[in-house]
Amino acid sequence: MLRKRFLSSATLFTVFLALFRSPAGVAQNQVLGQVEIQGKTKVDKTSGVWVDGQYVGYVKELTGDKKLLLLPGEHEIAVRQAGYIEQARKVTVEPGKKTTVEISMQKDPKAQFPGGMTSEVKLEVTPDRAAVFVDEGYVGTPKEFSGLGRAMLIAPGKHHIRIALAGYQDFTTEINLRPNQKITIKTDLIPGSITQAGPAIKSN
């Protein structure tokens, strides 16, 4: 059965996602503080995470060698999922300490979904943990729209697709969909500096 994900119409950050084993890395990690985001439901765990306006991954993966390590000070954490109300809060990170942020995503009663005929878009993207934007609205990660029975259902017409991940250059493309058309977008993101990632856009 096709997994239907209906889409709503539509900075540089200081974050480290890996621990380094070198003496310099260990010393640096003693200065950083950890932010752990906890959610109970599947929606919570697959929601995207932004730190100071930059997408860093989805909740479930930000553990282990990808745990969220930030410089001490105040940071804004935002958690987003298409069709759900954004959760945003400011946290104060202290050196060598862990701050836990608990989330519970709630459905957005104002979310709009395409009516009538739709078109189907599948994604084959590496890395599949990137953020996907349709007409500059966040909709999820490529992993959610790849494989058997998974795809985005989008209203026919012209749409702008952007795929972004910190440390990689953005991938962008324009599509013009016919009713009931099925297409697959394939790309490997090109590594680049963190400043080459485009700005994060809030979903509606």
C-alpha positions as CSV (number, residue, x, y, z in Angstrom):
1,M,0.0,0.0,0.0
2,L,1.4,3.4,-1.0
3,R,2.6,5.4,1.9
4,K,1.0,8.8,1.2
5,R,2.7,11.9,2.4
6,F,0.5,14.9,1.5
7,L,2.3,18.2,1.4
8,S,1.1,21.5,2.6
9,S,1.2,24.5,0.2
10,A,3.7,26.2,0.8
11,T,23.6,30.5,9.0
12,L,26.1,29.3,9.8
13,F,25.8,27.2,13.0
14,T,28.2,25.8,15.6
15,V,27.4,22.1,15.9
16,F,29.5,19.0,15.9
17,L,27.9,15.7,15.0
18,A,30.8,13.3,15.7
19,L,33.3,12.7,18.4
20,F,37.0,12.8,17.4
21,R,39.4,10.4,19.1
22,S,42.5,12.6,18.7
23,P,43.8,14.4,21.8
24,A,42.7,17.7,20.3
25,G,39.2,16.3,19.6
26,V,38.9,15.0,23.2
27,A,39.9,18.4,24.6
28,Q,37.4,20.1,22.4
29,N,34.6,17.8,23.4
30,Q,35.2,18.6,27.1
31,V,34.2,22.2,26.2
32,L,31.1,21.3,24.2
33,G,27.7,20.4,25.7
34,Q,25.3,17.8,24.4
35,V,21.6,18.3,23.5
36,E,19.5,15.2,23.4
37,I,16.1,15.3,21.8
38,Q,13.6,12.7,23.0
39,G,10.3,11.8,21.4
40,K,8.0,8.7,22.0
41,T,6.1,8.3,18.7
42,K,7.2,7.5,15.2
43,V,6.3,11.0,14.1
44,D,8.4,12.5,16.9
45,K,11.4,10.3,16.0
46,T,11.3,11.1,12.3
47,S,10.8,14.8,12.7
48,G,13.6,17.1,11.4
49,V,15.8,19.1,13.7
50,W,17.2,22.6,13.2
51,V,19.9,24.3,15.3
52,D,20.1,28.0,15.0
53,G,18.3,27.9,11.7
54,Q,20.4,25.0,10.2
55,Y,19.0,21.5,9.5
56,V,21.2,18.9,11.3
57,G,19.2,15.6,10.9
58,Y,16.1,13.9,12.2
59,V,15.5,13.1,15.9
60,K,16.1,9.3,15.9
61,E,19.5,9.5,14.3
62,L,21.0,12.2,16.6
63,T,22.6,9.7,18.9
64,G,25.9,7.8,19.2
65,D,28.5,9.2,16.9
66,K,26.0,11.6,15.5
67,K,25.0,13.0,18.9
68,L,24.4,16.8,19.0
69,L,27.4,18.6,20.5
70,L,27.1,22.4,20.6
71,L,29.3,25.2,21.8
72,P,28.3,26.6,25.2
73,G,25.6,29.3,25.2
74,E,22.1,29.8,24.0
75,H,20.8,28.0,21.0
76,E,17.5,27.8,19.3
77,I,16.2,24.2,18.7
78,A,13.3,23.7,16.2
79,V,11.6,20.4,15.4
80,R,9.5,20.1,12.3
81,Q,7.3,17.6,10.5
82,A,5.0,18.2,7.5
83,G,1.4,18.5,8.7
84,Y,2.4,19.1,12.4
85,I,2.9,22.2,14.5
86,E,6.5,23.2,14.8
87,Q,8.1,22.9,18.2
88,A,10.8,25.6,18.9
89,R,12.6,26.5,22.1
90,K,15.8,28.1,23.3
91,V,18.2,26.0,25.3
92,T,21.3,27.1,27.3
93,V,24.2,24.7,26.7
94,E,26.8,24.2,29.4
95,P,30.3,22.8,28.9
96,G,30.5,19.1,29.4
97,K,26.8,18.7,30.3
98,K,23.8,17.2,28.6
99,T,20.5,19.1,28.1
100,T,17.4,17.0,27.3
101,V,14.7,18.4,25.1
102,E,11.4,16.4,25.1
103,I,9.0,16.8,22.2
104,S,5.5,15.6,21.3
105,M,4.5,16.6,17.8
106,Q,0.8,17.7,17.4
107,K,-1.1,17.7,14.2
108,D,-1.6,21.2,12.7
109,P,-5.3,21.9,12.1
110,K,-4.4,24.6,9.6
111,A,-2.4,22.2,7.4
112,Q,-3.6,22.2,3.8
113,F,-3.6,19.1,1.6
114,P,-3.9,18.8,-2.2
115,G,-7.4,17.8,-3.3
116,G,-8.4,15.9,-6.4
117,M,-5.8,14.4,-8.7
118,T,-2.2,14.2,-7.5
119,S,1.2,13.2,-8.9
120,E,3.7,10.9,-7.4
121,V,7.4,11.8,-6.7
122,K,9.9,9.2,-5.4
123,L,13.4,10.2,-4.2
124,E,16.7,8.3,-4.4
125,V,19.2,10.6,-2.6
126,T,22.5,10.0,-0.9
127,P,22.8,10.8,2.0
128,D,19.1,10.0,2.6
129,R,19.1,11.9,5.9
130,A,19.0,15.3,4.1
131,A,16.0,17.7,4.4
132,V,13.5,17.9,1.5
133,F,11.7,21.1,0.7
134,V,8.9,21.4,-1.8
135,D,8.1,25.1,-2.8
136,E,10.3,26.0,0.3
137,G,8.2,24.1,2.7
138,Y,9.9,21.3,4.7
139,V,8.3,17.9,4.0
140,G,10.7,15.2,5.4
141,T,13.8,13.3,4.5
142,P,14.5,11.4,1.2
143,K,14.4,8.1,3.2
144,E,10.7,8.7,3.7
145,F,10.0,8.9,0.0
146,S,12.1,6.0,-1.4
147,G,11.6,2.3,-1.7
148,L,8.6,0.2,-2.2
149,G,5.3,1.9,-1.4
150,R,6.8,5.2,-0.4
151,A,6.4,8.5,-2.3
152,M,5.3,12.1,-2.1
153,L,1.9,12.9,-3.5
154,I,1.9,16.4,-4.9
155,A,-0.7,18.5,-6.7
156,P,0.0,18.7,-10.5
157,G,1.8,21.7,-11.8
158,K,5.2,23.4,-11.4
159,H,7.1,22.9,-8.1
160,H,10.5,23.7,-6.8
161,I,12.4,20.9,-5.1
162,R,15.4,21.6,-2.8
163,I,17.4,19.0,-0.9
164,A,19.8,20.3,1.8
165,L,22.2,18.9,4.4
166,A,24.9,20.6,6.4
167,G,28.3,20.0,4.9
168,Y,26.9,19.5,1.4
169,Q,25.9,21.7,-1.5
170,D,22.1,22.1,-2.0
171,F,20.5,20.2,-4.8
172,T,17.6,22.1,-6.5
173,T,15.4,21.3,-9.4
174,E,12.2,22.4,-11.0
175,I,9.4,19.9,-12.0
176,N,6.2,20.4,-13.9
177,L,3.9,17.5,-13.1
178,R,1.0,16.2,-15.1
179,P,-2.0,14.7,-13.2
180,N,-1.3,11.1,-12.1
181,Q,2.3,11.3,-13.4
182,K,5.0,9.3,-11.5
183,I,8.6,10.4,-11.5
184,T,11.8,9.6,-9.6
185,I,14.4,12.2,-8.6
186,K,17.9,10.7,-8.2
187,T,21.0,12.6,-6.9
188,D,24.1,12.3,-4.8
189,L,24.7,15.4,-2.8
190,I,28.1,17.0,-3.4
191,P,30.2,17.6,-0.2
192,G,31.0,21.2,0.4
193,S,31.5,23.7,3.3
194,I,28.9,24.2,5.9
195,T,28.2,27.7,4.6
196,Q,27.2,26.3,1.2
197,A,24.0,24.8,2.7
198,G,21.1,27.0,1.9
199,P,19.0,28.7,4.6
200,A,16.4,26.6,6.4
201,I,12.8,27.5,5.5
202,K,10.0,26.9,8.0
203,S,7.1,24.7,6.9
204,N,3.6,26.0,7.0
